[in-house]
Amino acid sequence: MTDAVEYIQSPLCQDFSAEGLTVSIDIYRTEDSDWILEIVDADNNSTVWEDHFETDTAALEEALDALKQEGIHAFVGSFS
């Protein structure tokens, strides 16, 4: 028997658009974990941070900073 893990979605989740592209900033956690940051493109390719965040605000700040510093193209497309 396996217990399903329930995720708590942050109210700070949002879409980010630049240069004609849009990604989703997903911030979530389990009841027993810190916040997880994931950026997902329109084709469902995702980038997940290895480090977790104490607050959802810190995760959002990291996402927006990464998108500004690296550009949205760094988070769009297949990474295989």
Phi and psi restraints in degrees (range 20) as a CNS / XPLOR table:
assign (resid 1 and name C) (resid 2 and name N)
       (resid 2 and name CA) (resid 2 and name C) 1.0 -114.6 20.0 2
assign (resid 2 and name N) (resid 2 and name CA)
       (resid 2 and name C) (resid 3 and name N) 1.0 140.2 20.0 2
assign (resid 2 and name C) (resid 3 and name N)
       (resid 3 and name CA) (resid 3 and name C) 1.0 -90.0 20.0 2
assign (resid 3 and name N) (resid 3 and name CA)
       (resid 3 and name C) (resid 4 and name N) 1.0 131.7 20.0 2
assign (resid 3 and name C) (resid 4 and name N)
       (resid 4 and name CA) (resid 4 and name C) 1.0 -74.5 20.0 2
assign (resid 4 and name N) (resid 4 and name CA)
       (resid 4 and name C) (resid 5 and name N) 1.0 135.5 20.0 2
assign (resid 4 and name C) (resid 5 and name N)
       (resid 5 and name CA) (resid 5 and name C) 1.0 -82.9 20.0 2
assign (resid 5 and name N) (resid 5 and name CA)
       (resid 5 and name C) (resid 6 and name N) 1.0 129.3 20.0 2
assign (resid 5 and name C) (resid 6 and name N)
       (resid 6 and name CA) (resid 6 and name C) 1.0 -101.1 20.0 2
assign (resid 6 and name N) (resid 6 and name CA)
       (resid 6 and name C) (resid 7 and name N) 1.0 129.5 20.0 2
assign (resid 6 and name C) (resid 7 and name N)
       (resid 7 and name CA) (resid 7 and name C) 1.0 -101.2 20.0 2
assign (resid 7 and name N) (resid 7 and name CA)
       (resid 7 and name C) (resid 8 and name N) 1.0 142.2 20.0 2
assign (resid 7 and name C) (resid 8 and name N)
       (resid 8 and name CA) (resid 8 and name C) 1.0 -102.8 20.0 2
assign (resid 8 and name N) (resid 8 and name CA)
       (resid 8 and name C) (resid 9 and name N) 1.0 118.3 20.0 2
assign (resid 8 and name C) (resid 9 and name N)
       (resid 9 and name CA) (resid 9 and name C) 1.0 -86.5 20.0 2
assign (resid 9 and name N) (resid 9 and name CA)
       (resid 9 and name C) (resid 10 and name N) 1.0 134.7 20.0 2
assign (resid 9 and name C) (resid 10 and name N)
       (resid 10 and name CA) (resid 10 and name C) 1.0 -74.9 20.0 2
assign (resid 10 and name N) (resid 10 and name CA)
       (resid 10 and name C) (resid 11 and name N) 1.0 143.1 20.0 2
assign (resid 10 and name C) (resid 11 and name N)
       (resid 11 and name CA) (resid 11 and name C) 1.0 -70.7 20.0 2
assign (resid 11 and name N) (resid 11 and name CA)
       (resid 11 and name C) (resid 12 and name N) 1.0 -6.8 20.0 2
assign (resid 11 and name C) (resid 12 and name N)
       (resid 12 and name CA) (resid 12 and name C) 1.0 -86.7 20.0 2
assign (resid 12 and name N) (resid 12 and name CA)
       (resid 12 and name C) (resid 13 and name N) 1.0 -3.8 20.0 2
assign (resid 12 and name C) (resid 13 and name N)
       (resid 13 and name CA) (resid 13 and name C) 1.0 -57.4 20.0 2
assign (resid 13 and name N) (resid 13 and name CA)
       (resid 13 and name C) (resid 14 and name N) 1.0 141.8 20.0 2
assign (resid 13 and name C) (resid 14 and name N)
       (resid 14 and name CA) (resid 14 and name C) 1.0 -163.0 20.0 2
assign (resid 14 and name N) (resid 14 and name CA)
       (resid 14 and name C) (resid 15 and name N) 1.0 164.6 20.0 2
assign (resid 14 and name C) (resid 15 and name N)
       (resid 15 and name CA) (resid 15 and name C) 1.0 -90.5 20.0 2
assign (resid 15 and name N) (resid 15 and name CA)
       (resid 15 and name C) (resid 16 and name N) 1.0 149.0 20.0 2
assign (resid 15 and name C) (resid 16 and name N)
       (resid 16 and name CA) (resid 16 and name C) 1.0 -129.0 20.0 2
assign (resid 16 and name N) (resid 16 and name CA)
       (resid 16 and name C) (resid 17 and name N) 1.0 129.0 20.0 2
assign (resid 16 and name C) (resid 17 and name N)
       (resid 17 and name CA) (resid 17 and name C) 1.0 -123.1 20.0 2
assign (resid 17 and name N) (resid 17 and name CA)
       (resid 17 and name C) (resid 18 and name N) 1.0 140.7 20.0 2
assign (resid 17 and name C) (resid 18 and name N)
       (resid 18 and name CA) (resid 18 and name C) 1.0 -162.2 20.0 2
assign (resid 18 and name N) (resid 18 and name CA)
       (resid 18 and name C) (resid 19 and name N) 1.0 146.8 20.0 2
assign (resid 18 and name C) (resid 19 and name N)
       (resid 19 and name CA) (resid 19 and name C) 1.0 52.4 20.0 2
assign (resid 19 and name N) (resid 19 and name CA)
       (resid 19 and name C) (resid 20 and name N) 1.0 34.9 20.0 2
assign (resid 19 and name C) (resid 20 and name N)
       (resid 20 and name CA) (resid 20 and name C) 1.0 77.7 20.0 2
assign (resid 20 and name N) (resid 20 and name CA)
       (resid 20 and name C) (resid 21 and name N) 1.0 7.5 20.0 2
assign (resid 20 and name C) (resid 21 and name N)
       (resid 21 and name CA) (resid 21 and name C) 1.0 -117.6 20.0 2
assign (resid 21 and name N) (resid 21 and name CA)
       (resid 21 and name C) (resid 22 and name N) 1.0 153.7 20.0 2
assign (resid 21 and name C) (resid 22 and name N)
       (resid 22 and name CA) (resid 22 and name C) 1.0 -133.4 20.0 2
assign (resid 22 and name N) (resid 22 and name CA)
       (resid 22 and name C) (resid 23 and name N) 1.0 137.1 20.0 2
assign (resid 22 and name C) (resid 23 and name N)
       (resid 23 and name CA) (resid 23 and name C) 1.0 -126.9 20.0 2
assign (resid 23 and name N) (resid 23 and name CA)
       (resid 23 and name C) (resid 24 and name N) 1.0 158.7 20.0 2
assign (resid 23 and name C) (resid 24 and name N)
       (resid 24 and name CA) (resid 24 and name C) 1.0 -102.8 20.0 2
assign (resid 24 and name N) (resid 24 and name CA)
       (resid 24 and name C) (resid 25 and name N) 1.0 132.6 20.0 2
assign (resid 24 and name C) (resid 25 and name N)
       (resid 25 and name CA) (resid 25 and name C) 1.0 -97.0 20.0 2
assign (resid 25 and name N) (resid 25 and name CA)
       (resid 25 and name C) (resid 26 and name N) 1.0 110.4 20.0 2
assign (resid 25 and name C) (resid 26 and name N)
       (resid 26 and name CA) (resid 26 and name C) 1.0 -106.4 20.0 2
assign (resid 26 and name N) (resid 26 and name CA)
       (resid 26 and name C) (resid 27 and name N) 1.0 129.0 20.0 2
assign (resid 26 and name C) (resid 27 and name N)
       (resid 27 and name CA) (resid 27 and name C) 1.0 -129.4 20.0 2
assign (resid 27 and name N) (resid 27 and name CA)
       (resid 27 and name C) (resid 28 and name N) 1.0 122.1 20.0 2
assign (resid 27 and name C) (resid 28 and name N)
       (resid 28 and name CA) (resid 28 and name C) 1.0 -152.6 20.0 2
assign (resid 28 and name N) (resid 28 and name CA)
       (resid 28 and name C) (resid 29 and name N) 1.0 166.6 20.0 2
assign (resid 28 and name C) (resid 29 and name N)
       (resid 29 and name CA) (resid 29 and name C) 1.0 -154.7 20.0 2
assign (resid 29 and name N) (resid 29 and name CA)
       (resid 29 and name C) (resid 30 and name N) 1.0 166.8 20.0 2
assign (resid 29 and name C) (resid 30 and name N)
       (resid 30 and name CA) (resid 30 and name C) 1.0 -95.9 20.0 2
assign (resid 30 and name N) (resid 30 and name CA)
       (resid 30 and name C) (resid 31 and name N) 1.0 173.5 20.0 2
assign (resid 30 and name C) (resid 31 and name N)
       (resid 31 and name CA) (resid 31 and name C) 1.0 -60.3 20.0 2
assign (resid 31 and name N) (resid 31 and name CA)
       (resid 31 and name C) (resid 32 and name N) 1.0 -27.7 20.0 2
assign (resid 31 and name C) (resid 32 and name N)
       (resid 32 and name CA) (resid 32 and name C) 1.0 -108.2 20.0 2
assign (resid 32 and name N) (resid 32 and name CA)
       (resid 32 and name C) (resid 33 and name N) 1.0 12.0 20.0 2
assign (resid 32 and name C) (resid 33 and name N)
       (resid 33 and name CA) (resid 33 and name C) 1.0 -127.0 20.0 2
assign (resid 33 and name N) (resid 33 and name CA)
       (resid 33 and name C) (resid 34 and name N) 1.0 166.5 20.0 2
assign (resid 33 and name C) (resid 34 and name N)
       (resid 34 and name CA) (resid 34 and name C) 1.0 -77.9 20.0 2
assign (resid 34 and name N) (resid 34 and name CA)
       (resid 34 and name C) (resid 35 and name N) 1.0 178.9 20.0 2
assign (resid 34 and name C) (resid 35 and name N)
       (resid 35 and name CA) (resid 35 and name C) 1.0 -74.8 20.0 2
assign (resid 35 and name N) (resid 35 and name CA)
       (resid 35 and name C) (resid 36 and name N) 1.0 139.0 20.0 2
assign (resid 35 and name C) (resid 36 and name N)
       (resid 36 and name CA) (resid 36 and name C) 1.0 -106.9 20.0 2
assign (resid 36 and name N) (resid 36 and name CA)
       (resid 36 and name C) (resid 37 and name N) 1.0 136.6 20.0 2
assign (resid 36 and name C) (resid 37 and name N)
       (resid 37 and name CA) (resid 37 and name C) 1.0 -111.4 20.0 2
assign (resid 37 and name N) (resid 37 and name CA)
       (resid 37 and name C) (resid 38 and name N) 1.0 131.9 20.0 2
assign (resid 37 and name C) (resid 38 and name N)
       (resid 38 and name CA) (resid 38 and name C) 1.0 -141.6 20.0 2
assign (resid 38 and name N) (resid 38 and name CA)
       (resid 38 and name C) (resid 39 and name N) 1.0 134.5 20.0 2
assign (resid 38 and name C) (resid 39 and name N)
       (resid 39 and name CA) (resid 39 and name C) 1.0 -112.3 20.0 2
assign (resid 39 and name N) (resid 39 and name CA)
       (resid 39 and name C) (resid 40 and name N) 1.0 128.2 20.0 2
assign (resid 39 and name C) (resid 40 and name N)
       (resid 40 and name CA) (resid 40 and name C) 1.0 -123.0 20.0 2
assign (resid 40 and name N) (resid 40 and name CA)
       (resid 40 and name C) (resid 41 and name N) 1.0 131.2 20.0 2
assign (resid 40 and name C) (resid 41 and name N)
       (resid 41 and name CA) (resid 41 and name C) 1.0 -90.0 20.0 2
assign (resid 41 and name N) (resid 41 and name CA)
       (resid 41 and name C) (resid 42 and name N) 1.0 -179.6 20.0 2
assign (resid 41 and name C) (resid 42 and name N)
       (resid 42 and name CA) (resid 42 and name C) 1.0 -63.9 20.0 2
assign (resid 42 and name N) (resid 42 and name CA)
       (resid 42 and name C) (resid 43 and name N) 1.0 -23.7 20.0 2
assign (resid 42 and name C) (resid 43 and name N)
       (resid 43 and name CA) (resid 43 and name C) 1.0 -95.1 20.0 2
assign (resid 43 and name N) (resid 43 and name CA)
       (resid 43 and name C) (resid 44 and name N) 1.0 11.8 20.0 2
assign (resid 43 and name C) (resid 44 and name N)
       (resid 44 and name CA) (resid 44 and name C) 1.0 71.8 20.0 2
assign (resid 44 and name N) (resid 44 and name CA)
       (resid 44 and name C) (resid 45 and name N) 1.0 18.3 20.0 2
assign (resid 44 and name C) (resid 45 and name N)
       (resid 45 and name CA) (resid 45 and name C) 1.0 -76.6 20.0 2
assign (resid 45 and name N) (resid 45 and name CA)
       (resid 45 and name C) (resid 46 and name N) 1.0 140.1 20.0 2
assign (resid 45 and name C) (resid 46 and name N)
       (resid 46 and name CA) (resid 46 and name C) 1.0 -132.5 20.0 2
assign (resid 46 and name N) (resid 46 and name CA)
       (resid 46 and name C) (resid 47 and name N) 1.0 153.1 20.0 2
assign (resid 46 and name C) (resid 47 and name N)
       (resid 47 and name CA) (resid 47 and name C) 1.0 -120.1 20.0 2
assign (resid 47 and name N) (resid 47 and name CA)
       (resid 47 and name C) (resid 48 and name N) 1.0 120.7 20.0 2
assign (resid 47 and name C) (resid 48 and name N)
       (resid 48 and name CA) (resid 48 and name C) 1.0 -115.1 20.0 2
assign (resid 48 and name N) (resid 48 and name CA)
       (resid 48 and name C) (resid 49 and name N) 1.0 130.4 20.0 2
assign (resid 48 and name C) (resid 49 and name N)
       (resid 49 and name CA) (resid 49 and name C) 1.0 -72.8 20.0 2
assign (resid 49 and name N) (resid 49 and name CA)
       (resid 49 and name C) (resid 50 and name N) 1.0 137.2 20.0 2
assign (resid 49 and name C) (resid 50 and name N)
       (resid 50 and name CA) (resid 50 and name C) 1.0 -70.9 20.0 2
assign (resid 50 and name N) (resid 50 and name CA)
       (resid 50 and name C) (resid 51 and name N) 1.0 -38.5 20.0 2
assign (resid 50 and name C) (resid 51 and name N)
       (resid 51 and name CA) (resid 51 and name C) 1.0 -80.1 20.0 2
assign (resid 51 and name N) (resid 51 and name CA)
       (resid 51 and name C) (resid 52 and name N) 1.0 143.7 20.0 2
assign (resid 51 and name C) (resid 52 and name N)
       (resid 52 and name CA) (resid 52 and name C) 1.0 -101.9 20.0 2
assign (resid 52 and name N) (resid 52 and name CA)
       (resid 52 and name C) (resid 53 and name N) 1.0 166.4 20.0 2
assign (resid 52 and name C) (resid 53 and name N)
       (resid 53 and name CA) (resid 53 and name C) 1.0 -121.0 20.0 2
assign (resid 53 and name N) (resid 53 and name CA)
       (resid 53 and name C) (resid 54 and name N) 1.0 142.7 20.0 2
assign (resid 53 and name C) (resid 54 and name N)
       (resid 54 and name CA) (resid 54 and name C) 1.0 -67.8 20.0 2
assign (resid 54 and name N) (resid 54 and name CA)
       (resid 54 and name C) (resid 55 and name N) 1.0 -33.3 20.0 2
assign (resid 54 and name C) (resid 55 and name N)
       (resid 55 and name CA) (resid 55 and name C) 1.0 -127.6 20.0 2
assign (resid 55 and name N) (resid 55 and name CA)
       (resid 55 and name C) (resid 56 and name N) 1.0 155.0 20.0 2
assign (resid 55 and name C) (resid 56 and name N)
       (resid 56 and name CA) (resid 56 and name C) 1.0 -70.1 20.0 2
assign (resid 56 and name N) (resid 56 and name CA)
       (resid 56 and name C) (resid 57 and name N) 1.0 -27.7 20.0 2
assign (resid 56 and name C) (resid 57 and name N)
       (resid 57 and name CA) (resid 57 and name C) 1.0 -63.9 20.0 2
assign (resid 57 and name N) (resid 57 and name CA)
       (resid 57 and name C) (resid 58 and name N) 1.0 -42.5 20.0 2
assign (resid 57 and name C) (resid 58 and name N)
       (resid 58 and name CA) (resid 58 and name C) 1.0 -63.3 20.0 2
assign (resid 58 and name N) (resid 58 and name CA)
       (resid 58 and name C) (resid 59 and name N) 1.0 -38.6 20.0 2
assign (resid 58 and name C) (resid 59 and name N)
       (resid 59 and name CA) (resid 59 and name C) 1.0 -64.8 20.0 2
assign (resid 59 and name N) (resid 59 and name CA)
       (resid 59 and name C) (resid 60 and name N) 1.0 -43.7 20.0 2
assign (resid 59 and name C) (resid 60 and name N)
       (resid 60 and name CA) (resid 60 and name C) 1.0 -63.7 20.0 2
assign (resid 60 and name N) (resid 60 and name CA)
       (resid 60 and name C) (resid 61 and name N) 1.0 -43.4 20.0 2
assign (resid 60 and name C) (resid 61 and name N)
       (resid 61 and name CA) (resid 61 and name C) 1.0 -59.4 20.0 2
assign (resid 61 and name N) (resid 61 and name CA)
       (resid 61 and name C) (resid 62 and name N) 1.0 -41.1 20.0 2
assign (resid 61 and name C) (resid 62 and name N)
       (resid 62 and name CA) (resid 62 and name C) 1.0 -62.9 20.0 2
assign (resid 62 and name N) (resid 62 and name CA)
       (resid 62 and name C) (resid 63 and name N) 1.0 -43.7 20.0 2
assign (resid 62 and name C) (resid 63 and name N)
       (resid 63 and name CA) (resid 63 and name C) 1.0 -62.4 20.0 2
assign (resid 63 and name N) (resid 63 and name CA)
       (resid 63 and name C) (resid 64 and name N) 1.0 -48.5 20.0 2
assign (resid 63 and name C) (resid 64 and name N)
       (resid 64 and name CA) (resid 64 and name C) 1.0 -65.1 20.0 2
assign (resid 64 and name N) (resid 64 and name CA)
       (resid 64 and name C) (resid 65 and name N) 1.0 -37.7 20.0 2
assign (resid 64 and name C) (resid 65 and name N)
       (resid 65 and name CA) (resid 65 and name C) 1.0 -65.3 20.0 2
assign (resid 65 and name N) (resid 65 and name CA)
       (resid 65 and name C) (resid 66 and name N) 1.0 -44.4 20.0 2
assign (resid 65 and name C) (resid 66 and name N)
       (resid 66 and name CA) (resid 66 and name C) 1.0 -63.3 20.0 2
assign (resid 66 and name N) (resid 66 and name CA)
       (resid 66 and name C) (resid 67 and name N) 1.0 -41.7 20.0 2
assign (resid 66 and name C) (resid 67 and name N)
       (resid 67 and name CA) (resid 67 and name C) 1.0 -64.9 20.0 2
assign (resid 67 and name N) (resid 67 and name CA)
       (resid 67 and name C) (resid 68 and name N) 1.0 -37.1 20.0 2
assign (resid 67 and name C) (resid 68 and name N)
       (resid 68 and name CA) (resid 68 and name C) 1.0 -70.8 20.0 2
assign (resid 68 and name N) (resid 68 and name CA)
       (resid 68 and name C) (resid 69 and name N) 1.0 -45.5 20.0 2
assign (resid 68 and name C) (resid 69 and name N)
       (resid 69 and name CA) (resid 69 and name C) 1.0 -73.2 20.0 2
assign (resid 69 and name N) (resid 69 and name CA)
       (resid 69 and name C) (resid 70 and name N) 1.0 -44.4 20.0 2
assign (resid 69 and name C) (resid 70 and name N)
       (resid 70 and name CA) (resid 70 and name C) 1.0 -94.4 20.0 2
assign (resid 70 and name N) (resid 70 and name CA)
       (resid 70 and name C) (resid 71 and name N) 1.0 -20.4 20.0 2
assign (resid 70 and name C) (resid 71 and name N)
       (resid 71 and name CA) (resid 71 and name C) 1.0 86.7 20.0 2
assign (resid 71 and name N) (resid 71 and name CA)
       (resid 71 and name C) (resid 72 and name N) 1.0 152.5 20.0 2
assign (resid 71 and name C) (resid 72 and name N)
       (resid 72 and name CA) (resid 72 and name C) 1.0 -65.0 20.0 2
assign (resid 72 and name N) (resid 72 and name CA)
       (resid 72 and name C) (resid 73 and name N) 1.0 -28.7 20.0 2
assign (resid 72 and name C) (resid 73 and name N)
       (resid 73 and name CA) (resid 73 and name C) 1.0 -62.2 20.0 2
assign (resid 73 and name N) (resid 73 and name CA)
       (resid 73 and name C) (resid 74 and name N) 1.0 -25.4 20.0 2
assign (resid 73 and name C) (resid 74 and name N)
       (resid 74 and name CA) (resid 74 and name C) 1.0 -67.6 20.0 2
assign (resid 74 and name N) (resid 74 and name CA)
       (resid 74 and name C) (resid 75 and name N) 1.0 -15.1 20.0 2
assign (resid 74 and name C) (resid 75 and name N)
       (resid 75 and name CA) (resid 75 and name C) 1.0 -117.2 20.0 2
assign (resid 75 and name N) (resid 75 and name CA)
       (resid 75 and name C) (resid 76 and name N) 1.0 13.5 20.0 2
assign (resid 75 and name C) (resid 76 and name N)
       (resid 76 and name CA) (resid 76 and name C) 1.0 -121.8 20.0 2
assign (resid 76 and name N) (resid 76 and name CA)
       (resid 76 and name C) (resid 77 and name N) 1.0 133.4 20.0 2
assign (resid 76 and name C) (resid 77 and name N)
       (resid 77 and name CA) (resid 77 and name C) 1.0 108.9 20.0 2
assign (resid 77 and name N) (resid 77 and name CA)
       (resid 77 and name C) (resid 78 and name N) 1.0 172.8 20.0 2
assign (resid 77 and name C) (resid 78 and name N)
       (resid 78 and name CA) (resid 78 and name C) 1.0 -76.7 20.0 2
assign (resid 78 and name N) (resid 78 and name CA)
       (resid 78 and name C) (resid 79 and name N) 1.0 139.1 20.0 2
assign (resid 78 and name C) (resid 79 and name N)
       (resid 79 and name CA) (resid 79 and name C) 1.0 -112.5 20.0 2
assign (resid 79 and name N) (resid 79 and name CA)
       (resid 79 and name C) (resid 80 and name N) 1.0 17.2 20.0 2
